[in-house]
Amino acid sequence: MGRALLALDQTDSSVPRRFFLQPHVFLCPGKRHWVILDVNRDKYLCVDRRQFESLGPSLEGWEEPAGPGGCAAAAAQEDASALANDLLSLGILSEQASPTKDALRITYPLPIEAIDPDLPTLPRRSSWIHAAPFFASSARASRELRRQSFQLTVESVRARKSRNLGHAGPFGFERARSLVSVFDRLRLFYPRSYLCLFDSLALIHFLARFHVFPDWVFGVSADPFEAHCWVQAGSVVLNDTVERVSRFTPIMYV
């Protein structure tokens, strides 16, 4: 799941007193950069860490990152001014307090186990019984990614999950494992390249048809930049390996 990074213009201006993070924006720190996910624009931005943290004290809800990299005092104030104007113009920040949120990174645990692909799977007959919901879910994911904005896709997944979580009961890992094994078997017959965004969304839609609602997790690696997404329930990743997923820091989950 790779997206183009935006180069930020360095025009100078005065920094307003207070900034607020837009609700559709998510943050994640790296060693040398902060990564910004703008769901509205379906874009990732990488910002120099020293420059972003020089702006941090002006951000509502900001907490200075622990460990190496807290360099706000070392960055020139004019860099913060230029960055503030860029982020305001892109709709990342606002000078209005509502509707906004605190400028905090999310806290989401990386998985410690994955579904074992070598465990016994359901009989082939069971897979074909599930063929209709599989192909409907895959076609829906393909259509949404082709015709619908990323923001609307994320919002619809979040809204459906919110509507149903109260009636779904405890998450059944054994049932989820069986359904994922069916999805993986039928995926061989769906004519689309394997990509994390499509496959995770199609699996989310497929599981929802059986009232199973895991998390859709987005992660980034800042140095060098890379983005990925996967499906996770508790400490278990459902459609990837722990080794691969652990290379990323979660920036958003749905």
Secondary structure, DSSP 4 states (H G I P E B T S, - for coil): ---PBPPPP----PPPS-BEE-TTEEEEE-SSEEEEEETTTTEEEEEEHHHHHHHGGGBTT--PPSSTT--GGGS-HHHHHHHHHHHHHTTSEESS-TT-B-------PPPSEE--TTS----HHHHHHTHHHHHHHHHHHHHHHHHS-HHHHHHHHHHHHHHHHHHH-S--HHHHHHHHHHHHHHHTTS-S---HHHHHHHHHHHHHTTT---EEEEEEEETTEEEEEEEEETTEESSS-HHHHTTSEEEEE-
